[in-house]
Amino acid sequence: MPNSLLILLRRLAALTLAMQLAACAHSSTPQLDPRFGDAVRLAMTQQVRDPASAGNRQPADGLDGPSAHAVMQRYRASFVEPNGQAPQPVQFMLGGGNGK
């Protein structure tokens, strides 16, 4: 390669790098609505039944071991044959649906 071509490529690479760095340097904080995220925070607080439960170290009351095991077995078996029905075949209809 001629020496002038190498110099041109180096200058082009330096210019490209400088432009990329200049683009990254101009980052400003976006001006968001003051209520941005309120809907998410509200939904999260509405889904928590007892916010103080994290500090409660007492075990939860519930099912005994054999009953919980039977419930889980029935739950898992429901995915093997849901209600004894065969799965419906998937049908794709392309076009306008007028039978042509």
Backbone as numpy.savetxt, mean C-alpha at the origin, in Angstrom:
# Nx Ny Nz CAx CAy CAz Cx Cy Cz
39.78 8.41 -30.65 38.95 9.59 -30.65 39.83 10.83 -30.65
39.38 11.81 -31.35 40.15 13.06 -31.32 40.05 13.71 -29.95
41.07 14.47 -29.63 41.15 15.12 -28.33 40.01 16.12 -28.14
39.59 16.80 -29.20 38.52 17.80 -29.09 37.18 17.14 -28.75
36.96 15.93 -29.23 35.73 15.21 -28.92 35.68 14.84 -27.44
36.81 14.42 -26.88 36.86 14.10 -25.45 36.59 15.34 -24.60
37.14 16.45 -25.00 36.90 17.69 -24.26 35.43 18.07 -24.33
34.81 17.92 -25.50 33.40 18.22 -25.66 32.53 17.31 -24.80
32.86 16.02 -24.76 32.09 15.07 -23.94 32.25 15.39 -22.46
33.43 15.76 -22.02 33.64 16.12 -20.61 32.84 17.36 -20.25
32.84 18.35 -21.14 32.08 19.57 -20.87 30.58 19.27 -20.82
30.13 18.43 -21.72 28.72 18.05 -21.74 28.35 17.30 -20.47
29.20 16.40 -20.01 28.94 15.66 -18.77 28.93 16.60 -17.58
29.85 17.55 -17.55 29.90 18.51 -16.45 28.67 19.40 -16.45
28.22 19.83 -17.63 27.03 20.65 -17.73 25.79 19.88 -17.28
25.69 18.61 -17.68 24.56 17.77 -17.27 24.55 17.59 -15.76
25.70 17.33 -15.18 25.78 17.17 -13.72 25.41 18.46 -13.01
25.87 19.58 -13.51 25.55 20.86 -12.90 24.05 21.15 -12.97
23.42 20.81 -14.07 21.98 21.03 -14.21 21.20 20.13 -13.27
21.64 18.90 -13.09 20.95 17.99 -12.18 21.09 18.46 -10.75
22.27 18.91 -10.37 22.45 19.41 -9.01 21.65 20.68 -8.78
21.54 21.53 -9.77 20.75 22.75 -9.64 19.27 22.41 -9.48
18.81 21.39 -10.16 17.41 20.99 -10.04 17.12 20.43 -8.65
18.07 19.72 -8.07 17.87 19.16 -6.73 17.96 20.25 -5.66
18.72 21.27 -5.91 18.91 22.31 -4.91 17.67 23.16 -4.74
16.81 23.21 -5.72 15.61 24.06 -5.65 14.43 23.24 -5.14
14.53 22.72 -3.96 13.40 21.99 -3.37 12.87 22.82 -2.21
11.61 23.14 -2.28 10.99 23.90 -1.21 9.86 23.07 -0.62
9.51 23.39 0.58 8.42 22.69 1.25 7.12 23.08 0.57
6.30 22.11 0.18 5.05 22.47 -0.47 4.09 23.13 0.51
3.28 24.01 0.02 2.28 24.68 0.85 1.03 23.80 0.88
0.85 23.07 1.96 -0.27 22.16 2.08 -1.41 22.81 2.86
-2.57 22.27 2.67 -3.73 22.72 3.43 -3.48 22.47 4.91
-3.82 23.40 5.78 -3.58 23.17 7.22 -4.30 21.94 7.77
-5.36 21.52 7.11 -6.11 20.35 7.60 -5.71 19.08 6.85
-4.58 19.12 6.14 -4.12 17.96 5.38 -3.87 16.80 6.32
-4.47 15.65 6.08 -4.28 14.45 6.89 -5.28 14.29 8.00
-6.17 15.26 8.19 -7.15 15.16 9.28 -8.08 13.97 9.09
-8.46 13.66 7.86 -9.37 12.54 7.61 -8.74 11.21 8.00
-7.45 11.06 7.72 -6.76 9.82 8.07 -6.64 9.70 9.58
-6.24 10.79 10.23 -6.12 10.75 11.70 -7.47 10.49 12.36
-8.54 11.08 11.84 -9.88 10.85 12.39 -10.30 9.40 12.22
-10.05 8.83 11.04 -10.42 7.43 10.80 -9.64 6.50 11.72
-8.39 6.80 11.96 -7.59 5.95 12.85 -8.10 6.04 14.28
-8.43 7.23 14.75 -8.91 7.34 16.13 -10.28 6.72 16.29
-11.10 6.73 15.25 -12.42 6.12 15.34 -12.34 4.60 15.35
-11.25 4.03 14.87 -11.12 2.57 14.83 -10.48 2.00 16.10
-10.00 2.86 16.97 -9.40 2.39 18.21 -10.48 2.36 19.28
-10.76 1.21 19.82 -11.83 1.08 20.80 -11.42 1.64 22.15
-10.23 1.30 22.59 -9.76 1.75 23.90 -8.32 2.22 23.75
-8.10 3.53 23.67 -6.74 4.02 23.48 -5.80 3.68 24.64
-6.33 3.49 25.83 -5.49 3.19 26.99 -5.17 1.71 27.11
-5.62 0.89 26.18 -5.42 -0.56 26.29 -3.96 -0.98 26.11
-3.14 -0.12 25.54 -1.74 -0.48 25.37 -1.04 -0.63 26.71
-1.49 0.09 27.71 -0.88 -0.01 29.04 -1.48 -1.12 29.90
-2.54 -1.76 29.45 -3.20 -2.81 30.21 -2.44 -4.11 30.04
-1.92 -4.65 31.11 -1.14 -5.89 31.03 -1.94 -7.14 31.41
-3.24 -7.01 31.62 -4.07 -8.16 31.94 -4.41 -8.91 30.65
-4.42 -10.24 30.67 -4.76 -10.98 29.46 -6.22 -10.75 29.08
-6.50 -10.79 27.80 -7.86 -10.58 27.31 -8.71 -11.80 27.61
-9.96 -11.55 27.97 -10.90 -12.64 28.17 -11.39 -13.09 26.80
-11.62 -14.37 26.65 -12.09 -14.86 25.36 -12.35 -16.34 25.43
-12.11 -17.01 24.35 -12.35 -18.44 24.26 -11.23 -19.23 24.93
-11.60 -20.41 25.39 -10.56 -21.30 25.89 -9.85 -21.93 24.69
-8.77 -22.61 24.93 -7.95 -23.16 23.86 -8.67 -24.09 22.91
-9.37 -25.14 23.42 -10.04 -26.06 22.50 -11.13 -25.38 21.65
-11.86 -24.47 22.23 -12.91 -23.78 21.46 -12.29 -22.90 20.37
-11.23 -22.19 20.71 -10.55 -21.34 19.72 -9.97 -22.20 18.60
-9.45 -23.38 18.95 -8.89 -24.27 17.93 -9.99 -24.75 16.98
-11.16 -25.09 17.52 -12.26 -25.55 16.68 -12.75 -24.43 15.77
-12.80 -23.21 16.28 -13.22 -22.08 15.45 -12.25 -21.88 14.30
-10.96 -21.95 14.57 -9.96 -21.76 13.52 -10.01 -22.88 12.49
-10.29 -24.11 12.93 -10.41 -25.21 11.97 -11.59 -24.99 11.03
-12.73 -24.55 11.58 -13.90 -24.28 10.74 -13.62 -23.11 9.79
-12.91 -22.11 10.28 -12.58 -20.95 9.46 -11.70 -21.36 8.28
-10.67 -22.13 8.55 -9.77 -22.57 7.47 -10.47 -23.51 6.50
-11.37 -24.37 7.01 -12.10 -25.30 6.14 -13.08 -24.56 5.24
-13.52 -23.37 5.65 -14.47 -22.63 4.82 -13.84 -22.16 3.52
-12.50 -22.08 3.47 -11.84 -21.67 2.24 -11.60 -22.83 1.30
-11.65 -24.04 1.81 -11.44 -25.21 0.96 -12.67 -25.42 0.09
-13.84 -25.45 0.68 -15.10 -25.60 -0.05 -16.10 -24.60 0.53
-16.13 -23.39 0.02 -17.05 -22.41 0.58 -18.50 -22.77 0.28
-19.24 -23.12 1.29 -20.66 -23.47 1.21 -20.94 -24.63 0.27
-19.95 -25.46 -0.01 -20.14 -26.61 -0.87 -20.41 -26.27 -2.32
-20.11 -25.09 -2.75 -20.39 -24.68 -4.12 -19.11 -24.76 -4.95
-19.30 -25.16 -6.20 -18.18 -25.17 -7.14 -17.93 -23.74 -7.59
-16.69 -23.39 -7.84 -16.43 -22.02 -8.30 -17.05 -21.76 -9.67
-17.55 -20.56 -9.85 -18.16 -20.18 -11.11 -17.07 -19.94 -12.15
-17.30 -20.39 -13.40 -16.29 -20.15 -14.43 -16.23 -18.66 -14.77
-15.04 -18.22 -15.11 -14.84 -16.82 -15.48 -15.19 -16.66 -16.95
-16.03 -15.69 -17.25 -16.43 -15.44 -18.64 -16.05 -14.02 -19.01
-15.45 -13.89 -20.16 -15.09 -12.57 -20.67 -15.95 -12.30 -21.89
-16.48 -11.10 -21.94 -17.31 -10.74 -23.07 -16.67 -9.53 -23.73
-16.18 -9.72 -24.92 -15.55 -8.65 -25.65 -16.51 -8.12 -26.70
-16.53 -6.85 -26.87 -17.39 -6.27 -27.89 -18.59 -5.60 -27.27
-19.60 -5.40 -28.07 -20.78 -4.63 -27.64 -21.79 -5.44 -26.89
-21.74 -6.75 -26.91 -22.69 -7.56 -26.18 -23.96 -7.82 -26.98
-23.95 -7.58 -28.27 -25.15 -7.85 -29.07 -25.10 -9.21 -29.74
-24.17 -10.06 -29.34 -24.11 -11.42 -29.86 -23.32 -11.58 -31.13
-22.73 -10.56 -31.63 -21.95 -10.68 -32.88 -20.51 -10.83 -32.61
